[in-house]
Amino acid sequence: MVEASGSNPDLSISLFLIIQVNEMYEILETLAVAFAIGLTGALAPGPTLVAAVNSSLKDGWTAGPKIAAGHALVEILVFLFIVAGLASVMQQHSRTISIIGGLALIIFGIMTAKDSKTATLKAPQATVTGGALLAGAVTSAANPYFWIWWLSVGCSLVLSGLESGLIMAAAFMVGHWGADFGWYTLVSSSLDRGRSILSEKSYRRILGVCGIFLVCFGVYFLWKARLAI
């Protein structure tokens, strides 16, 4: 009779474990998606990739992580701005944000797939001023593509993560940075001492696949916005 009137500890533990496993799955899913999307941005030819190539010729494989760290410093500020300044807007304009983010993903995906046909890891020789860390930060902040991406795609994804809590938004950033650090380390390692870990042909294929992925994820975002009607 006492057991019947009280709560069942085994059931409570089971429910707790189910909730924890579900939350862990969502975090892992967010990490995977963020890594894939972050990789499409990191792969895109631009000033930060050029800085990574030039710094690698001077500092070796360690230039890659330093470039990624400088890039991440700028993104930390952007992330804090989004969380502090735009979180309240999310509730009122979540559908609009999803539409903008979806369209931006499709556009960036098409551009990425198109550029993959002529993309190259080669860069003009240049002197890296202030070190790889500063080069990563400056080339990121001075790149219009960086701000367009974050004001459309990045903002949408961070705010989408905030719907499930700050942990999910933070998980997105961790996955995103994992792609940045992984890619730029691969580039610097490939160029260190003339080694060829990543061929230009393989680079173009990866970039093309990432472009297709961006388009597919953009379609998903638009479909998600349609369900919110």
C-alpha positions in Angstrom: 0.0 0.0 0.0 2.9 2.3 0.7 4.4 1.7 -2.7 1.1 2.3 -4.4 0.6 5.7 -2.8 4.1 6.9 -3.4 6.0 7.6 -6.6 7.8 4.8 -8.4 11.6 5.4 -8.2 12.3 3.1 -11.1 9.9 4.9 -13.3 11.3 8.3 -12.3 14.8 7.1 -13.1 13.7 5.7 -16.5 12.0 9.0 -17.4 15.1 11.0 -16.4 17.4 8.7 -18.5 15.0 9.1 -21.5 15.1 12.8 -21.2 18.9 12.9 -20.8 19.4 10.6 -23.8 17.0 12.8 -25.9 18.8 15.9 -25.0 22.2 14.3 -25.7 20.9 13.2 -29.1 19.8 16.8 -29.9 23.2 18.2 -28.9 25.0 15.6 -31.1 22.6 16.4 -34.0 23.3 20.1 -33.6 27.0 19.5 -33.4 26.9 17.5 -36.7 24.8 20.0 -38.6 26.9 22.9 -37.3 30.1 21.2 -38.4 28.7 20.4 -41.9 27.4 24.0 -42.4 30.5 25.5 -40.8 32.7 23.5 -43.2 30.9 24.9 -46.2 31.8 28.4 -45.0 35.4 27.5 -44.1 36.0 25.9 -47.5 34.8 28.9 -49.5 37.7 30.8 -51.2 38.3 34.1 -49.6 40.8 36.4 -47.7 40.9 34.1 -44.6 41.8 31.1 -46.7 44.5 33.2 -48.4 45.8 34.2 -45.0 45.9 30.6 -44.0 47.9 29.6 -47.1 50.4 32.5 -46.7 50.8 32.0 -43.0 51.4 28.3 -43.5 54.3 29.0 -45.8 55.9 31.0 -43.0 54.8 29.3 -39.7 54.1 25.8 -40.9 51.1 23.7 -39.8 50.6 25.7 -36.6 49.3 28.6 -38.7 46.0 26.9 -39.4 44.8 26.7 -35.7 46.0 30.3 -35.2 44.0 31.5 -38.2 41.0 29.6 -36.9 41.4 31.1 -33.4 41.5 34.6 -34.8 38.4 33.9 -36.9 36.7 32.5 -33.8 37.4 35.6 -31.7 35.4 37.7 -34.1 32.6 35.1 -34.2 32.4 35.1 -30.4 31.5 38.8 -30.5 28.9 38.2 -33.2 27.4 35.3 -31.2 27.2 37.4 -28.0 25.5 40.2 -30.0 23.0 37.8 -31.4 22.2 36.2 -28.1 22.0 39.5 -26.2 20.4 41.7 -28.8 18.3 39.5 -31.0 16.9 36.7 -28.7 13.8 38.7 -27.9 13.1 39.3 -31.6 13.1 35.5 -32.3 9.7 34.9 -30.9 8.0 37.5 -33.1 10.0 36.9 -36.4 11.0 33.3 -36.3 9.2 32.5 -39.6 10.8 35.5 -41.3 14.2 34.5 -40.0 13.8 31.0 -41.3 12.8 32.2 -44.8 15.7 34.6 -45.0 18.1 31.9 -43.7 16.7 29.3 -46.1 17.0 31.6 -49.1 20.5 32.6 -48.1 21.6 29.0 -47.7 20.3 28.2 -51.2 22.1 31.2 -52.7 25.3 30.4 -50.9 25.0 26.8 -51.9 24.6 27.6 -55.6 27.5 30.0 -55.4 29.7 27.4 -53.6 28.9 24.7 -56.2 29.6 27.1 -59.1 32.9 28.3 -57.6 34.0 24.7 -56.9 34.8 24.3 -60.6 37.6 26.8 -60.5 38.5 26.9 -56.8 42.2 26.6 -55.8 44.3 26.4 -52.7 47.0 28.4 -54.3 47.5 32.0 -53.1 49.8 34.8 -54.1 52.9 35.3 -51.9 52.5 37.9 -49.3 53.9 39.0 -46.0 51.8 38.1 -43.0 51.8 41.1 -40.7 51.1 40.7 -37.0 51.0 36.9 -37.0 48.5 34.3 -38.0 46.1 35.0 -35.1 45.7 38.6 -36.1 45.5 37.7 -39.7 42.6 35.4 -39.0 40.7 38.1 -37.1 41.3 40.9 -39.5 40.5 39.0 -42.7 37.3 37.7 -41.1 36.1 41.1 -39.9 37.1 42.7 -43.3 35.3 40.1 -45.4 31.8 41.2 -46.6 30.9 37.5 -47.2 31.5 36.9 -43.4 29.0 39.5 -42.4 26.4 38.6 -45.0 26.6 34.9 -43.9 26.2 35.8 -40.2 23.4 38.3 -40.7 21.5 35.7 -42.6 22.5 32.0 -42.2 24.4 32.2 -38.9 21.8 34.4 -37.2 19.0 32.1 -38.3 20.8 29.0 -37.0 21.8 30.5 -33.7 18.3 31.7 -33.0 16.9 28.3 -34.0 19.2 26.7 -31.5 18.1 29.2 -28.8 14.6 27.8 -29.2 15.9 24.8 -27.3 18.0 26.8 -24.9 21.4 28.4 -24.7 23.1 25.0 -24.6 21.9 24.2 -28.1 23.1 27.6 -29.4 26.5 27.0 -27.8 26.6 23.5 -29.3 26.1 25.1 -32.7 29.1 27.4 -32.2 31.3 24.5 -31.0 30.4 22.4 -34.0 31.0 25.4 -36.3 34.4 26.1 -34.8 35.3 22.4 -35.1 34.9 22.7 -38.8 37.0 25.9 -38.9 39.8 24.5 -36.8 39.7 21.2 -38.7 39.8 22.7 -42.1 42.5 25.3 -41.6 44.7 22.8 -39.7 44.3 20.5 -42.7 45.3 23.3 -45.1 48.3 24.4 -43.1 49.4 20.8 -42.6 49.0 20.1 -46.4 51.2 23.1 -47.3 53.8 22.5 -44.5 57.1 21.4 -46.0 55.6 21.0 -49.5 53.4 18.0 -48.5 50.2 17.4 -50.4 47.6 15.9 -48.1 44.7 17.6 -49.9 44.9 17.8 -53.7 43.2 20.6 -55.7 40.9 18.0 -57.3 39.7 16.7 -54.0 39.3 20.2 -52.7 37.0 21.1 -55.6 34.9 17.9 -55.1 34.5 18.6 -51.3 33.4 22.2 -52.1 30.9 20.9 -54.7 29.4 18.5 -52.2 29.2 21.2 -49.6 27.3 23.5 -52.1 24.7 20.8 -52.6 24.4 20.3 -48.9 23.8 24.0 -48.4 21.0 24.0 -51.0 19.3 21.0 -49.4 19.5 22.5 -45.9 18.1 25.8 -47.3 15.1 23.9 -48.7 14.6 22.3 -45.3 14.6 25.8 -43.7 12.0 27.0 -46.1 9.9 23.9 -45.5 10.2 24.5 -41.7 9.0 28.1 -42.2 6.0 26.9 -44.3 4.9 24.6 -41.4 5.0 27.6 -39.1 2.2 29.3 -41.0 
